[in-house]
Amino acid sequence: MTTTNVLFEIGLEEMPARFLTDTEKQLEQKTIDWLKSIRLPYEKITTFVTPRRLAVVIEGLATKQSDQSEKVKGPAKSIALDQEGNWSKAAIGFTKGQKRSVADIYFEEVKGTEYVFVNKYIEGATAEALLPGFKEVILQLHFPKNMRWANKSLRFIRPIRWLIAINDSSVIPFEIAGVTTSNVTYGHRFLGGKITVHSPLAYKKVLKDQFVMVESNERKQYIMEQIEQFEEQEGWHVLKDNDLLEEVTQLVEYPTVFFGTFNETYLTIPDEVLITSMKEHQRYFPVLNDNGALLPYFIGVRNGDENHIDLVAKGNEKVLKARLSDAMFFYEEDQKQSIEENNKKLARMVFQEKLGTIADKVNRVTILTDKLSGLLEVDEVTKRNAIRAAEISKFDLVSNMVNEFTKLQGIMGEKYARIFGEDERVARAINEHYMPLSTSGALPSTVEGSIVSIADKLDTIVGCISVGLIPSGSQDPYALRRQAIGVLRMLHEKKWDVSVETLLKVTKEVFQSLDIETESDEITEEHIRSFFYARASYLLKEATNEQDIIHAVLANGIGNISFAYNKAKVLALKKHDSHFKQTQEALVRILNIAKKGEYTGVDSSLFENDYEQQLYDQYQLIKPTLTNQLRALQAEQSMDTLTKLTETVHAFFEHTMVMTEDEIIKQNRISLLKDVANLIYQFADLSIIEWKQQVSS
């Protein structure tokens, strides 16, 4: 098979670095999907991205689609032949439309009726004819933010300045927003020039000669090598943040690493402030000594070569000095305030229009913290510290430092709380109550931090849903999903014996006691229930549990999330245990038949055989044991206790007809089964699980 190599490049104004990694993945997947749709096989696809270009090289691309034979269905045989057995106009017209003749007709039966069929030959199209369709791949790329330019109607991430599209050495013709394809590209904005690409496979080298490293991983590796050289030469330890490394990689086309310095006086500012100022505002890597302490140096990455690198370093030093001077001023000014003064200012900060100010939120969180501390039965010192942490949890939001560096909320609260003489555990809880900062982020280490964090998150979740702010699709401005997962993770990690439903009930009661206009209770209740159900399902799924087991465990509510994890673990083992087959069949049969009637109470005087009495006695025997085990959150022991029903249940069904014609006897037997079923349901709804063996019903 003849093959060719193809290059597409979209040249743009500088794109935001944070969008490039995702855009490159999109470009690769959309190219793969497009080639599949047009039936052109290939050997290899390589994508490239820099701030000024998106590109893809397709190697070993077939020059032509394979020919196809398509089976085409026509009219029914009764319509295709007239009464004399001659071909009708319908049959002749059908074959002409398919560029066939009646001689090519054959019949096949479809759902009891014979139809006309012909085999239609379709010659494969050439790559040359199909490749201009790559224009649609470009137009299908989507970005978090788009723009228009000049008088163009196209919305794209940045203005398109040039397009390369070549099939080996031939230009593939198409046009986007007034820009026509060619074989001309441009090197580095300041170090390169206009160049012609004569071969797709020469693309990387041609651009590297023009100071453009088109491969992201190559740029990243080059940055790391240069940083490691500085570490070796100077004896430094550079704080290599992966997110920052990814960002600077996508900010440059030709990276050159340099270092600068700043006045040691600024080291009196908290490390978090210095690091944030360097990383967030300037994209610098902080430098540490052997003991992990900050040094008055920073590492930067220039988009260019080593020429005049000393001037570049000095310019960056001046910019950083201004940043750090501001930070020093903010730090000193903030210490002239007090926690109480800052807390009063929170009454002027709106949390959410219907939910009031930040001060209102702090008040609710404090009430919730008090109630949660009681539910969890923590000691008085812990409770007092937690309540104090809740009362002052947001005071740093009005500080100069957090106003300038928003990511330092909580961190500066902890720093300032220590300075203002608060208890150490209170100070730590102020910072920790924001945790986790991501779905899988670190959890609070202190009990106080966990309690305030749960209270704060429950207030946000229940409050927002109560006023109709329910996440949909990718829209979740208050990060309710992350916060709900955080609540469940903390409860699981601390193994606190409190149900999720109890926490939600307490939170709702706080809102009901305040003058807040909410949606109807029924709608709110259902939204909150389903919202937490979805988050619990997600976490259990992450723990490698199967979906049917998750639904079985959560069928009657989440309850104690740690217990839910343990029950799911037990059921996952039992589901694949052949020795559990007899128990599974017995328990599931009870659940299935118990659904077929109403509960009217059990009257043992109505039992007609010993097997009814034996099941009733076994139920009475295990009920207190199981109740205690469930209360003690003993998953394995609870299942072992339920297993003791197996023989009695099988004997009952073997000798007892539940659905007898005597309505009173039938209802009594169903009621007995319902009593037993209710015990099983307290563990899980085993009827939901897709057991390996077919169960009786």
Beta strands, then each sheet from edge to edge (+ up, - down):
strand 1: 3-12
strand 2: 44-50
strand 3: 53-62
strand 4: 68-76
strand 5: 106-110
strand 6: 113-122
strand 7: 160-167
strand 8: 170-171
strand 9: 175-176
strand 10: 179-182
strand 11: 184-186
strand 12: 194-196
strand 13: 237-238
strand 14: 255-261
strand 15: 285-288
strand 16: 294-303
strand 17: 350-352
strand 18: 356-357
sheet 1: 2+ 3- 1+ 7- 8+
sheet 2: 2+ 3- 1+ 7- 10- 9+
sheet 3: 4+ 6- 5+
sheet 4: 11+ 12-
sheet 5: 13+ 15- 16+ 14-
sheet 6: 17+ 18-
end
